[in-house]
């Protein structure tokens, strides 16, 4: 088309639109009173001040594009401002973010038109990225955040990098409260990301301090009222894997209180055949091994024979002295032999110089004395009548006469020699006792 033709076309258009062709031709834009609304595409914002020919290139009106992206494209016929190279990846519905009044800055970002992941924009350059104090994670932004409200975030722990305490430190996120039990900072060993409370379990490997610092009946279950008397080191008997059964450690039990547990109810107590005693268990038994017992007689109640009957404990041997007396009449609990028997009978003459054995007098190996000369019992002559020698035992003179055994049956009495048979005048007196049982020379 030559220049006259172009001029003619412009004049015709001017006439059609009611333009003042002369002045407009020499200026950068046409002005018209044409009602563009009638075309179904009303001019709004910056488009109202745009020259007609910028959209109707070459005077072509029919089929003029109506979509933003058709004009605002690098290869389009209309030379409108195109999408810049660093524009975020999006659909071509420009109007969902931009205004016709001003292209930049964008009115808003309609995230439904954005293509790709959040981090392709929210990288700290194109858009705001993670702040320096953001929790360490490999999540995409949309996993926790929403496009219509960045905060609050619906946190997803599944792709968090690092341990819980890196966030749950009381600063970045809620941490341990002041009533939290004394533990390490490995939160995930007890808590779940789906629900912080109640805890999934308590990993005792992460707990610090004594068991009783938690198991006190307030923070956690403690000793029940009928618990045995013991110290507070729960782990001396219990394990964190299973509270029962307990491996009992007697080292923490207060000495002398065995029966507070070993009463037949809380723990095994004395059986029906147990010896009668008021002693505490640990007077005889040890916690390492119950039997054999280190027996202590001091607290025994009852007679020796209740135990020393040949069944419960060693009893009398087959050759034992026959007696109904209790063991402690002759024996001691410190040592069984030698015997400690002492004759208390008023007829017993005393300890003899020669060491006698029981059967020297108790010939039947029993309590009744087997007198050799029963007529003279209980005097010395009852045993020693056969040893009597009348010769040295003069009674009187004129004629010389001696005493009989019967007269001197008590060998330890006085011995007088009279002048005659009237026995009225003592010629010689031998004050007694002449003989003594404990005198070796008798």
Buried (B, 14 or more C-beta within 10 A) or exposed (E): EEEEEEEEEBBEBBEEBEBEBEEBEEEEEBBBEBEBEEEEEEBEEEBEEEEBBBBBEEEEEEEBBEEBBBBBBEEBEBEBEBBEEEEBEBEBBBBBBBBBEEBEEBBEBBBEBBEEEBBBBBEEEBBEBBEEEEBEBEBBBBBBBEEEEEEEEEBBBEEBEEBBBBBBBEEEEEBBEEEEBEBEBBBBBBBBEEEEEEEEEBBBEBBEEBBBBBBBEEEEEBBEEEEBEBBBBBEBBBEEEEEEEEEBBBEBBEEEBBBBBBEEEEEEBBEEEEBEBEBBBBBBBEEEEEEEEEBBBEEBEEEBBBBBEEEEEEBBEEEEBEBEEBBBEBBEEEEEEEEEEEEEEEEEBEEBEEEEEBEEBBEEEEEEBBBBBEEBBBBBBBBBBEEBEEEEBBBBBEEEBBBEBEEBBBBBBEBBBBBEEEEEEEEEEEEBBBBBBEEEEB
